[in-house]
Amino acid sequence: MARNVADVSGAGDTVISTLTMALAAGATIREASMLANFAGGIVCGEVGIVPIDVNVLRETVLDSMNHPGDA
C-alpha cells in the first residue's frame, strides 16, 4: 500500500525485529514477511526512531484485508 514517507530511520530494525518476533511466535515466512512489511511501512510514516503500537499494526493489517485493491 502506498504511504507518505516521513523518515526511514529505524525501518530496517523494525522489519528485522518484527520478522523475528513473528517467526518465533510460529508464523510462516510468508506471514512473518507480510507483517514485517506492514510494520516497516508504519514506522516510515513517523519522524525519527519510534516504536510502533501493536494496535496500530493490527488495524493496518485489518484495513489492508478490507481493502485489498489498495495494496
N, CA, C and O of each residue as an XYZ file, in Angstrom:
284
protein
N       0.848     -1.171      0.000
C       0.000      0.000      0.000
C       0.899      1.241      0.000
O       1.864      1.313      0.760
N       0.587      2.184     -0.827
C       1.365      3.413     -0.892
C       1.180      4.222      0.385
O       0.083      4.308      0.937
N       2.273      4.805      0.833
C       2.250      5.613      2.055
C       3.077      6.871      1.836
O       3.945      6.917      0.964
N       2.799      7.885      2.636
C       3.654      9.063      2.664
C       4.828      8.748      3.573
O       4.637      8.364      4.727
N       6.034      8.907      3.065
C       7.225      8.601      3.848
C       7.724      9.873      4.504
O       8.024     10.860      3.832
N       7.809      9.836      5.839
C       8.306     10.975      6.584
C       9.779     10.804      6.908
O      10.534     11.776      6.883
N      10.196      9.584      7.211
C      11.562      9.310      7.647
C      11.756      7.797      7.630
O      10.882      7.053      8.076
N      12.884      7.346      7.124
C      13.125      5.895      7.088
C      13.996      5.417      8.241
O      14.355      4.241      8.300
N      14.338      6.312      9.155
C      15.169      5.919     10.299
C      14.476      4.837     11.115
O      13.323      4.993     11.519
N      15.183      3.745     11.353
C      14.644      2.668     12.175
C      13.790      1.660     11.436
O      13.354      0.671     12.025
N      13.543      1.894     10.151
C      12.668      0.980      9.404
C      13.277     -0.418      9.301
O      12.577     -1.415      9.477
N      14.563     -0.491      9.022
C      15.219     -1.791      8.912
C      15.185     -2.563     10.218
O      14.915     -3.764     10.234
N      15.461     -1.865     11.318
C      15.402     -2.504     12.635
C      13.996     -2.999     12.931
O      13.817     -4.079     13.495
N      13.007     -2.215     12.554
C      11.613     -2.597     12.784
C      11.256     -3.841     11.976
O      10.607     -4.755     12.486
N      11.677     -3.871     10.728
C      11.381     -5.023      9.874
C      12.032     -6.284     10.432
O      11.384     -7.323     10.548
N      13.308     -6.191     10.775
C      14.030     -7.372     11.283
C      13.425     -7.864     12.591
O      13.232     -9.066     12.774
N      13.127     -6.943     13.500
C      12.592     -7.366     14.796
C      11.178     -7.933     14.664
O      10.832     -8.891     15.355
N      10.371     -7.357     13.797
C       9.015     -7.875     13.588
C       9.057     -9.242     12.918
O       8.303    -10.142     13.287
N       9.928     -9.397     11.945
C      10.084    -10.685     11.271
C      10.515    -11.763     12.278
O       9.957    -12.861     12.288
N      11.485    -11.456     13.105
C      11.980    -12.400     14.105
C      10.899    -12.755     15.114
O      10.723    -13.925     15.455
N      10.173    -11.750     15.593
C       9.106    -11.977     16.568
C       8.020    -12.871     15.978
O       7.539    -13.789     16.642
N       7.637    -12.607     14.739
C       6.576    -13.387     14.114
C       7.019    -14.831     13.887
O       6.246    -15.759     14.127
N       8.253    -15.029     13.429
C       8.756    -16.395     13.238
C       8.846    -17.141     14.565
O       8.503    -18.321     14.642
N       9.304    -16.457     15.605
C       9.402    -17.083     16.928
C       8.026    -17.453     17.473
O       7.893    -18.392     18.258
N       7.006    -16.709     17.054
C       5.641    -16.978     17.506
C       4.958    -18.066     16.677
O       3.829    -18.456     16.973
N       5.650    -18.559     15.631
C       5.088    -19.653     14.849
C       4.532    -19.282     13.489
O       3.930    -20.122     12.819
N       4.722    -18.034     13.066
C       4.235    -17.630     11.746
C       5.068    -18.287     10.657
O       6.228    -18.638     10.872
N       4.468    -18.447      9.495
C       5.231    -18.914      8.331
C       6.115    -17.769      7.868
O       5.918    -16.627      8.283
N       7.082    -18.061      7.015
C       7.938    -17.000      6.495
C       7.126    -15.980      5.702
O       7.420    -14.785      5.745
N       6.120    -16.437      4.986
C       5.259    -15.513      4.231
C       4.483    -14.595      5.178
O       4.441    -13.381      4.974
N       3.872    -15.172      6.208
C       3.119    -14.373      7.178
C       4.032    -13.384      7.891
O       3.688    -12.213      8.053
N       5.193    -13.863      8.313
C       6.140    -13.002      9.028
C       6.632    -11.866      8.133
O       6.772    -10.731      8.588
N       6.893    -12.169      6.873
C       7.363    -11.143      5.929
C       6.303    -10.083      5.688
O       6.603     -8.890      5.632
N       5.072    -10.524      5.548
C       3.988     -9.567      5.327
C       3.808     -8.658      6.542
O       3.645     -7.446      6.398
N       3.838     -9.240      7.725
C       3.693     -8.461      8.950
C       4.850     -7.472      9.101
O       4.645     -6.315      9.468
N       6.070     -7.944      8.815
C       7.248     -7.082      8.915
C       7.171     -5.928      7.917
O       7.590     -4.813      8.226
N       6.641     -6.187      6.732
C       6.491     -5.142      5.733
C       5.509     -4.070      6.200
O       5.755     -2.876      6.027
N       4.403     -4.500      6.789
C       3.448     -3.531      7.342
C       4.108     -2.695      8.438
O       3.945     -1.475      8.479
N       4.848     -3.353      9.321
C       5.499     -2.648     10.427
C       6.503     -1.624      9.908
O       6.557     -0.500     10.408
N       7.298     -2.004      8.910
C       8.252     -1.073      8.326
C       7.563      0.117      7.682
O       8.046      1.245      7.774
N       6.443     -0.133      7.034
C       5.684      0.958      6.427
C       5.140      1.934      7.448
O       5.129      3.145      7.223
N       4.690      1.402      8.572
C       4.158      2.263      9.631
C       5.241      3.174     10.183
O       5.025      4.374     10.349
N       6.406      2.604     10.467
C       7.476      3.398     11.072
C       8.005      4.458     10.108
O       8.488      5.502     10.547
N       7.921      4.206      8.797
C       8.351      5.216      7.816
C       7.407      6.411      7.783
O       7.779      7.473      7.286
N       6.211      6.257      8.297
C       5.254      7.353      8.352
C       5.466      8.275      9.539
O       4.775      9.284      9.678
N       6.419      7.932     10.396
C       6.723      8.735     11.582
C       8.074      9.422     11.397
O       8.894      8.979     10.592
N       8.303     10.487     12.132
C       9.583     11.183     12.093
C      10.440     10.681     13.243
O      10.005     10.661     14.394
N      11.647     10.280     12.925
C      12.573      9.791     13.943
C      12.403      8.300     14.182
O      11.643      7.614     13.499
N      13.132      7.831     15.164
C      13.089      6.411     15.512
C      12.031      6.236     16.595
O      12.198      6.687     17.728
N      10.944      5.574     16.224
C       9.819      5.421     17.144
C       9.351      3.964     17.156
O       9.431      3.272     16.141
N       8.864      3.506     18.308
C       8.263      2.169     18.328
C       6.873      2.232     17.703
O       6.227      3.280     17.708
N       6.423      1.107     17.170
C       5.059      1.085     16.665
C       4.179      0.398     17.699
O       4.632     -0.469     18.446
N       2.953      0.788     17.725
C       1.977      0.231     18.654
C       1.342     -1.000     18.019
O       0.952     -0.969     16.852
N       1.240     -2.076     18.781
C       0.670     -3.315     18.252
C      -0.754     -3.097     17.743
O      -1.174     -3.755     16.791
N      -1.491     -2.195     18.356
C      -2.860     -1.920     17.907
C      -2.869     -1.221     16.548
O      -3.743     -1.479     15.720
N      -1.902     -0.345     16.320
C      -1.787      0.321     15.017
C      -1.418     -0.718     13.951
O      -1.955     -0.694     12.844
N      -0.509     -1.618     14.289
C      -0.132     -2.679     13.353
C      -1.337     -3.557     13.030
O      -1.582     -3.879     11.867
N      -2.072     -3.937     14.039
C      -3.267     -4.766     13.839
C      -4.273     -4.064     12.940
O      -4.797     -4.670     12.005
N      -4.548     -2.792     13.213
C      -5.513     -2.038     12.412
C      -5.042     -1.867     10.969
O      -5.854     -1.896     10.044
N      -3.748     -1.691     10.776
C      -3.201     -1.556      9.431
C      -3.397     -2.838      8.636
O      -3.795     -2.801      7.471
N      -3.115     -3.973      9.271
C      -3.293     -5.264      8.609
C      -4.764     -5.503      8.300
O      -5.107     -5.915      7.191
N      -5.629     -5.249      9.267
C      -7.064     -5.457      9.048
C      -7.600     -4.547      7.961
O      -8.416     -4.968      7.141
N      -7.147     -3.301      7.947
C      -7.583     -2.362      6.912
C      -7.146     -2.844      5.534
O      -7.893     -2.725      4.563
N      -5.938     -3.386      5.452
C      -5.453     -3.939      4.184
C      -6.305     -5.118      3.721
O      -6.562     -5.280      2.528
N      -6.730     -5.922      4.659
C      -7.572     -7.070      4.321
C      -8.951     -6.632      3.839
O      -9.565     -7.292      3.000
N      -9.434     -5.505      4.380
C     -10.753     -4.987      3.993
C     -10.704     -4.208      2.685
O     -11.738     -3.994      2.052
N      -9.498     -3.776      2.271
C      -9.328     -3.001      1.034
C      -8.185     -3.603      0.229
O      -7.172     -2.932      0.028
N      -8.304     -4.826     -0.235
C      -7.194     -5.500     -0.906
C      -6.725     -4.837     -2.202
O      -5.573     -5.018     -2.595
N      -7.562     -4.097     -2.854
C      -7.169     -3.443     -4.100
C      -6.217     -2.279     -3.890
O      -5.568     -1.834     -4.836
N      -6.125     -1.781     -2.664
C      -5.255     -0.649     -2.361
C      -3.811     -1.067     -2.132
O      -2.917     -0.221     -2.129
N      -3.570     -2.369     -1.941
C      -2.221     -2.841     -1.599
C      -1.331     -2.832     -2.802
O      -0.159     -3.197     -2.706
